[in-house]
Amino acid sequence: MRIMVDLDNTLADYTHALRHHLRSTNVYGPLDGYAMADPCEYGLWRDPSWPFASYEAYADAHRSAVMDGLYLAEHPYPHAMRALWRLVEDGHDLLIATSRADDEHFRQTFAWFDRHWFDPAHGPTEYDVAFHFGDKSLVDVDVAFEDEPCTIGMLAAKGITVIHPDHPYCRDSGGITMSDWRQAPGIIRQLQEDKESTR
């Protein structure tokens, strides 16, 4: 199967990295009264626990964080990279897809992926993956791991099976909810078995 994997808040924890950036650069400290909680709806500017009065304020903070290496600072979710390895070991083709237009020449994205994909803790690998930058409606895949509600709907409308994390803002979206990346290989295995049984 051909599988698309989104990066921010699907494979890697964007929310935590941005929260850490805002606190560590003293832009918003603990005394400012912003809890910066995990958002209940997509768009941090809509969440009153974050210090953004508008989309523009959020976009400015995001751009500043990216310039300071935000994408490099994101941590993969627990078990995420090992789960991707298992998918490749099981014979699936991976496509890492992101709409990061602000990552100059995608340097942070490639450096981040190389650091975590080739982590010596996982052992040596010859596995490779493909990348797609931009409009996810153009991808030709069977399954997608994605967190953005509108993108989930768009991919589902194309007949793509969508697996999404159990974030409050996408929990009720269509598709399959996944609470831990360790579930991913089993979910894909079941989807493949279901597909083969209908031939």
C-alpha positions as CSV (number, residue, x, y, z in Angstrom):
1,M,0.0,0.0,0.0
2,R,1.0,3.6,-0.6
3,I,0.8,5.6,2.7
4,M,1.0,9.3,3.2
5,V,2.2,10.6,6.6
6,D,1.7,14.2,7.7
7,L,4.4,15.8,9.9
8,D,3.1,18.5,12.2
9,N,0.9,17.2,15.1
10,T,0.7,13.8,13.3
11,L,4.2,12.4,13.3
12,A,5.9,15.2,15.3
13,D,4.6,17.3,18.2
14,Y,4.4,20.8,16.8
15,T,2.2,22.1,19.6
16,H,4.8,21.3,22.3
17,A,7.6,22.7,20.2
18,L,5.8,26.0,19.7
19,R,4.8,26.2,23.4
20,H,8.5,25.6,24.4
21,H,9.7,28.2,22.0
22,L,7.3,30.9,23.3
23,R,8.3,30.1,26.9
24,S,12.0,29.7,26.4
25,T,12.4,33.0,24.4
26,N,10.5,34.8,27.1
27,V,7.9,36.0,24.7
28,Y,5.2,34.6,27.0
29,G,6.3,33.4,30.4
30,P,4.4,31.5,33.1
31,L,3.2,34.8,34.7
32,D,1.4,35.9,31.5
33,G,-1.5,33.7,32.4
34,Y,-1.5,31.6,29.2
35,A,-1.7,27.9,29.9
36,M,-1.1,27.1,26.2
37,A,-3.1,23.9,26.6
38,D,-3.4,21.2,23.9
39,P,-6.0,22.8,21.6
40,C,-9.6,21.6,21.5
41,E,-10.1,23.0,18.0
42,Y,-7.8,23.3,15.0
43,G,-6.1,26.8,14.9
44,L,-4.2,28.0,18.0
45,W,-5.5,31.5,17.5
46,R,-9.0,30.2,18.3
47,D,-7.9,28.8,21.7
48,P,-8.1,31.4,24.6
49,S,-5.4,29.5,26.5
50,W,-2.9,30.6,23.8
51,P,-1.7,34.2,23.5
52,F,-3.0,35.0,20.0
53,A,-5.8,37.5,19.5
54,S,-5.9,36.8,15.7
55,Y,-4.6,34.5,13.0
56,E,-2.1,37.2,12.1
57,A,-0.7,37.2,15.6
58,Y,-0.3,33.5,15.5
59,A,1.3,33.6,12.0
60,D,3.9,36.2,13.2
61,A,4.8,34.0,16.2
62,H,5.0,30.9,14.0
63,R,7.2,32.6,11.5
64,S,9.6,33.8,14.2
65,A,9.7,30.3,15.7
66,V,10.5,28.7,12.3
67,M,13.3,31.1,11.8
68,D,14.7,30.0,15.2
69,G,14.5,26.3,14.2
70,L,11.0,25.3,15.3
71,Y,10.7,22.3,12.8
72,L,14.1,20.9,14.0
73,A,13.0,21.2,17.6
74,E,9.8,19.1,17.2
75,H,10.0,15.6,18.9
76,P,8.5,12.6,17.2
77,Y,5.5,11.2,19.0
78,P,6.4,8.1,21.1
79,H,6.9,5.0,18.9
80,A,6.2,7.0,15.7
81,M,9.5,6.4,13.9
82,R,9.6,2.8,14.8
83,A,6.1,2.4,13.5
84,L,7.1,3.9,10.2
85,W,10.0,1.4,10.0
86,R,7.6,-1.4,10.6
87,L,5.4,-0.2,7.7
88,V,8.3,-0.1,5.3
89,E,9.5,-3.5,6.6
90,D,6.0,-4.8,5.8
91,G,6.4,-3.7,2.2
92,H,4.5,-0.4,2.1
93,D,5.6,2.7,0.3
94,L,5.8,5.9,2.5
95,L,5.2,9.4,1.4
96,I,6.0,12.1,3.9
97,A,3.7,15.0,3.1
98,T,3.6,18.6,4.5
99,S,2.5,22.0,3.5
100,R,5.4,23.8,5.1
101,A,5.9,26.6,2.6
102,D,8.0,28.5,5.1
103,D,10.8,26.0,5.5
104,E,13.4,27.5,3.1
105,H,14.5,24.7,0.7
106,F,12.9,22.4,3.3
107,R,16.2,22.3,5.1
108,Q,14.8,21.9,8.6
109,T,12.3,19.2,7.4
110,F,15.0,17.1,5.7
111,A,17.5,17.5,8.6
112,W,14.8,16.6,11.1
113,F,13.8,13.5,9.2
114,D,17.3,12.3,8.7
115,R,18.1,12.8,12.4
116,H,15.2,10.7,13.5
117,W,14.9,8.2,10.6
118,F,18.6,7.2,10.8
119,D,18.7,7.2,14.7
120,P,21.4,4.6,15.6
121,A,19.1,3.4,18.4
122,H,16.9,1.9,15.7
123,G,19.8,0.0,14.1
124,P,21.1,0.4,10.5
125,T,18.6,0.9,7.7
126,E,18.6,1.0,3.9
127,Y,14.9,2.1,3.8
128,D,14.1,5.3,2.0
129,V,10.9,7.4,1.8
130,A,9.5,9.9,-0.6
131,F,8.5,13.5,0.2
132,H,5.6,15.7,-1.0
133,F,5.6,19.4,-0.3
134,G,2.4,21.4,-1.0
135,D,-1.2,20.5,-1.9
136,K,-2.1,17.1,-0.4
137,S,-5.1,16.8,-2.7
138,L,-2.6,15.9,-5.4
139,V,-1.2,12.8,-3.7
140,D,-2.1,9.3,-5.0
141,V,-2.2,7.1,-1.9
142,D,-4.3,4.4,-0.4
143,V,-4.0,5.6,3.2
144,A,-3.2,8.8,4.9
145,F,-2.1,9.7,8.5
146,E,-3.4,13.3,9.0
147,D,-4.6,15.6,11.7
148,E,-6.1,18.7,10.0
149,P,-9.9,18.3,9.9
150,C,-10.4,19.9,6.5
151,T,-7.7,17.9,4.9
152,I,-9.1,14.7,6.5
153,G,-12.4,15.5,4.8
154,M,-10.8,16.2,1.5
155,L,-8.8,13.0,1.5
156,A,-11.8,10.9,2.5
157,A,-13.8,12.4,-0.3
158,K,-11.1,11.1,-2.7
159,G,-11.6,7.6,-1.3
160,I,-8.5,7.6,0.8
161,T,-8.7,5.9,4.2
162,V,-7.6,8.4,6.8
163,I,-6.1,7.5,10.1
164,H,-5.9,10.5,12.5
165,P,-4.5,11.0,16.0
166,D,-6.8,11.3,19.0
167,H,-6.4,15.0,19.3
168,P,-9.6,16.8,20.6
169,Y,-9.9,18.9,17.5
170,C,-9.9,15.9,15.1
171,R,-11.2,13.1,17.3
172,D,-14.7,13.2,15.7
173,S,-13.4,13.5,12.1
174,G,-14.2,10.7,9.7
175,G,-11.8,7.8,9.4
176,I,-9.9,5.8,12.0
177,T,-8.8,7.3,15.3
178,M,-5.4,6.2,16.6
179,S,-4.3,6.9,20.2
180,D,-0.7,5.5,19.9
181,W,1.6,5.0,17.0
182,R,2.2,1.4,18.1
183,Q,-1.3,0.8,16.7
184,A,-0.3,1.9,13.1
185,P,1.2,-1.3,11.7
186,G,-1.8,-3.4,12.9
187,I,-4.3,-1.0,11.5
188,I,-2.6,-1.0,8.1
189,R,-2.3,-4.8,8.2
190,Q,-6.0,-5.1,8.8
191,L,-6.8,-2.6,6.1
192,Q,-4.7,-4.6,3.6
193,E,-6.4,-7.9,4.6
194,D,-9.8,-6.3,4.2
195,K,-8.8,-5.0,0.8
196,E,-7.5,-8.4,-0.3
197,S,-10.6,-10.2,0.9
198,T,-12.8,-8.1,-1.3
199,R,-10.9,-8.9,-4.5
